[in-house]
Amino acid sequence: MSDTHTSCITTPCNDTPSNAAATTVNGAASTLGLGTRLAHLGRRPHEHHGFVNTPIHRGSTVLFKTFDELEAAYRVDSRTGRFIYGLMGNPNSRDLEVTLAQLDSGVGAVAVGSGLAAVSIPMLAFLSCGDHLLMTDSCYGPTRHLASTILARMGVEVTYYDPRIGAEIDALIRPNTRVVFMESPGSLTFEIQNVPAIARVCRARGVTSIIDNTWATPLYFRPIEHGVDVVVHALTKYQSGNGDILLGGIVARDEISWKRVKDTAEAHGHYAHPDDCMQCLRGLRSLEVRMARHSASALEIARWLEARPEVARVLHPALPSHPDHQLWKRDFTGASGVFGCTLKPHASGRAHVKTFLESLQFFGMGFSWGGFESLVVASDVRSMRVAAPWNDPNPLLRFQIGLEEPRDLMADMAQAFALANAVER
Ligand SMILES: Cc1ncc(COP(=O)(O)O)c(C=O)c1O
């Protein structure tokens, strides 16, 4: 079946950095800079009267002109062939999937309705009743919830492991271990995992490795190039970049993994709305410049917080004080704008934290991150952890540093600390 949808961009391939020239953008090799690729991937203006972005294709039914076409539809590769039915893909989701696959050096991607769906689909694709899952103890809360509830109910045994385990994960692998799930840095606590070492063990033991790479994005870490099989992104965050859509993406290293993920998403009726796919692609165009700003501002503020008398510890992997700084330096090419800190105990206890958070003018108090606005949340992970206990009783905060001027954010934090410090017991 003819394919007019890949005229600008070659079929994604799992190149390593050394042979990346096989991937092309408008005929040029993928040694092109990321900014260039982000500006040109997933676009076919001359198939749309020259309009720079693919128009939104809403719809369920897709018509066939002939019976031959209808019959052939059952054999189509949804990455390149004609469109069959809205649930299986549309021009907007395909543009996004092509872009995601190329950015992550995968063979294909699947766009779905949320980051959490991007976590659950590969789990359901690679795990069956009687299988064993190794899950990092530092995972995103709802990922833990999925593992401890739905997967456990399905008959999947779950063992949480210390995120800093590295190659020693080998000792935890059982004959029925099918998946090792990673997230680096860990949600809220920011441990960096030795991803290449874990992926190497998985490969040697025939176990599928999956990673939630939402924090770094493909700009700052490309797990497939470090040996991982499946990469998960909450596109809700940096890729879309405006805090106003929910979307997820899954990228697979090889054909078998891609097919399993795609089949599982389809079998569950998962779908990515074309408007959201288009919004996400618009966000991706400016990802590199936004991330540079998030990254620089976050590091500046993290350093400033390290010197504040109210702060006990700053949890930012790009700081030399972070216990995994060397690992981060080895594997990552940058740090995003999300980091944590713990506060020293204050006589007024909870009221100190409450006053600090409520006095901030420019930090929204709310979940998620990756948008233009700075955000803060406080959490307590102590009761969740089982393999790598988090015994620190100090209040744990997570900051998302937005696109505001860092000096305004630091002034905001300083005035909020002053008000909090004045709270009486
Ligand atoms: C690390 C991580 N993964 C996945 C998700 C889930 O993304 P979504 O909110 O799009 O479901 C989140 C959301 O906060 C997250 O922080």
The ligand as an SDF file (V2000), in Angstrom:
LIG
                    3D

 16 16  0  0  0  0  0  0  0  0999 V2000
    7.0530   10.5600   36.4330 C   0  0  0  0  0  0  0  0  0  0  0  0
    5.6350   10.5820   35.9880 C   0  0  0  0  0  0  0  0  0  0  0  0
    5.1890    9.6120   35.1770 N   0  0  0  0  0  0  0  0  0  0  0  0
    3.9150    9.5710   34.7490 C   0  0  0  0  0  0  0  0  0  0  0  0
    3.0280   10.5340   35.1310 C   0  0  0  0  0  0  0  0  0  0  0  0
    1.5960   10.4280   34.6800 C   0  0  0  0  0  0  0  0  0  0  0  0
    1.2980   11.4010   33.7400 O   0  0  0  0  0  0  0  0  0  0  0  0
   -0.2130   11.8760   33.5180 P   0  0  0  0  0  0  0  0  0  0  0  0
   -0.4960   12.8930   34.5670 O   0  0  0  0  0  0  0  0  0  0  0  0
   -0.1890   12.4210   32.1280 O   0  0  0  0  0  0  0  0  0  0  0  0
   -1.0680   10.6670   33.6310 O   0  0  0  0  0  0  0  0  0  0  0  0
    3.4310   11.5670   35.9680 C   0  0  0  0  0  0  0  0  0  0  0  0
    2.4820   12.6290   36.3950 C   0  0  0  0  0  0  0  0  0  0  0  0
    2.7430   13.4220   37.2690 O   0  0  0  0  0  0  0  0  0  0  0  0
    4.7690   11.5910   36.4170 C   0  0  0  0  0  0  0  0  0  0  0  0
    5.2200   12.5400   37.2510 O   0  0  0  0  0  0  0  0  0  0  0  0
  1  2  1  0
  2  3  1  0
  2 15  2  0
  3  4  2  0
  4  5  1  0
  5  6  1  0
  5 12  2  0
  6  7  1  0
  7  8  1  0
  8  9  2  0
  8 10  1  0
  8 11  1  0
 12 13  1  0
 12 15  1  0
 13 14  2  0
 15 16  1  0
M  END
$$$$
